[in-house]
């Protein structure tokens, strides 16, 4: 998914309010309503209730929407949800509290693992991970942690190959602190 931009920047409306308006609608088969939304460092997190109108079943997911707002580019947004493994993983507790139980537990686990990672930590996924170019990695070392808390990894078995990992994969990995994790 790419970015969607409007020519004009937001004026008199917050990014969270705009996303709430965009995500609240009814169709023939489902109804979406935003229960709460919050902006955290350029990302809007929204608890979205999705109801299947034919069965009446509903669940609440976490929409993760990257936002930009400038005079030059206008207002832009890039939509994701927690199943896509976005790197942004810092929803406020009040948003997590509204999610369906299985989704809330997964997001909380992902966020706590993210916050604990430090440079030098090694992550071991439950199975080898195939990277672009056909390389398979069995371990990843935290090479750096950016200001927003987003780690950049390098494969522990082939130094120099850097990547980012989806939050789902990070949450599933065993974490070995510092030099203990060297292969």
N, C-alpha and C positions, 0 to 999 in steps of 0.2 A: 504494500500500500504506500502511496506517495502522499505528498502534502496537497491540501486544497487551500487556495488563497482567494480572498475577495479583494477587490481593488482598494477599498477604503479600510483604514484602521478602525478599531473599535473606539467609539466615543460615547461616554455615558453608560457603558455596559461593561461589566467585568468579563474576562474569558470564561469563568465558571458559569456566569449567567447565560452567556451565548451558547455554551455547550449544553446547558440544561434545556434551553429552548430547542436546540437542534435534536436532542435525544428524546424529547417528549412528543410522542405521536401515536396514533392508532391506525392500524391497517386492517385488512379483512381477516387476517389470520393471527395477528398478534398486537399487543398493546405494550408500549414502552413508556415508563415514567421514571424520572430521576427523583430519587428519594433525598439525596444530598450530594453536593459537589464542593470541591475545594481546590484551590490552586496552590501548588507547592513548587517553587523554583522553576517556573515555565512549563509545568505539567498540571493538567486538570485531572483529578481523580473523581469519578462519579459512581455512586451506588445506583445502578440501573435495574429496576424491576422489569422483567420480561415475562409477560403473561401470554400463554397460548390460548387464544379465544375459543378454539374448538374443544379443548379438553379442560380448560380452566386451571391447568397447572401453571405454576409460576416459580421463578427463581430470581435471585438478585446477584448480578455480576458486577465486577469492578471495571468500568471503562477507564482506559488510560489514554489521555489525549495530549499530545505535545502541542504547544501553542506558541505562536509568534505574533507580535503586533507592532508594526512600525509604519511610519509615514511613507517610506519608500516602497515597501512590499505590501502593505495592507495587513489584514488579519488572516492568519493561516493556521490550520490545524491538521494534525496527523492522528488518525484514530487507531486504537489498538484495544485489546482486552487482555485479561490476565492469562488467557490460554495461549497467547502468542509469545509469551516469555519476554516481554519488553525489559530493557535495561532499567528503566525507571521503576523503582520499587520502594516508594516511600509514602504510601497513602496514610492520611491521618487516621488515628484510632477510631474516630467517629464514623468514618467511611467503612473501615473494616468491620465494625460492630453491626452494620446493616446488611452485610453480605450473607448469602446462603451459607450454612455451616461448613460444608465441604470446601467452598471457595475461600471463606474467611481463614480457615486453618492453613490452607496452602499459601495464601498471601502473607500471613503472619510469619510462617516458617521461612519463606523466601526473604522477607525483609530482615528477620533476625540474623540469618546467615550472612546477608550482604553487609550489615553493620559490623559484624565481628571480623571480617576479613582484613588482613594486614599484609603489607609487602613481604614476600617470602613464604607465605602460607601456600600449601600445596593441596589441591583438590583432586580427589580420585573418584571419577564417575563409576557407577555400577557396571558399565560396559564401555568398551572403546568407543570414542567419538570420531566419526568421519568428518574431516574438514574439507573445505574447498581445495581442489587439487588432488584429492584422493588420499591425503595423509591421514592416518589414524593416530589418535592420541589417547594414552591411558592415564595421563596425569597433566594437570595444569598448575603453574606457579603464578601467584599474584605478582605481576611486574610493577604495577603502580595503581594507586587509588586516586581517582580524580576528585576535585572539590565537591562534586555532588554525591560522592560516595560510590561512584560507579567504577568497579575494578576493571583493569585491563590485564589479560592473562597472556602467558607465553607457555607453549607446550614444554613440559618438563623434560621430555626426551629429545627434543630437537631445538636447542636454544635459538632464539631469534624469530621464531614463528609466533606472532602475536595475534590475539583475537579477543572478542568479547563473547560471553556465554549467556544464554537465556537464563532468567531467574529460576525457571523450573529445573534446569539441569544443575545449577548451583545448589539448589535446595536438596537435590538427590545425592550430591557428592559427599564423600567422607572428607573432612577437613583435617589436615595435619599441620600443626603450627611450625612456622619457620623452617630451620634446617633439618628438623626431624623428618620432613617429607621428601628430602632429596632422593631421587630414584637410585 
